[in-house]
């Protein structure tokens, strides 16, 4: 699972095998191990009680929670590539949350692309 963070924006990109795991386990996580034993982790959680996608950060873990029903529709659909939500932060600001299926990069021909959603990206103009 890839993560990309910019000011008030977080994007998760999942490969096919990760979607299979998320669907089966309702939870997916990965981590970046840093010097001195520090770890930054990010996880995606499906929740049947959640009304909207949301983000939370605690103890070095960025957790994105997605309503289970919405996530299942996204995972089962070839027409729906991503889930997007703007979580209010107050004072007129919002966190842009985007969770999407990962496409192969057209400019990385040497990369193993077998676990990407190439069939959904045939006509897409994608650059990584």
URPE-V249745 format. One line per field, one symbol per residue. ss: DSSP state (H for helix, E for strand, C for the rest). psi: psi as a letter, one per 20 degrees, with the letter a starting at -180 (. if undefined). A space follows every 10 residues. Layout:
ss = ???
psi = ???
//
This chain:
ss = CEEEEECCEE EEEECHHHHH HHHHHCEEEE EEECHHHCEE EEEEEEECCC CCCEEEEECC EEEEEEEHHH HHHHHHCCCC CEEEEEEEEE CCEEEEEEEE ECCCCCCCCC CCCCCCCHHH CCCCCCCC
psi = pqqpprokpp pppprghhhg gghgijqpqr qoprqkjqpo qqqppppiiq hqqqqqpplj popppppggg gggghipiho hrppqoopir kjqqpopppr ppqqphjmhi pojhjrmhhi jgiqnpq.
//
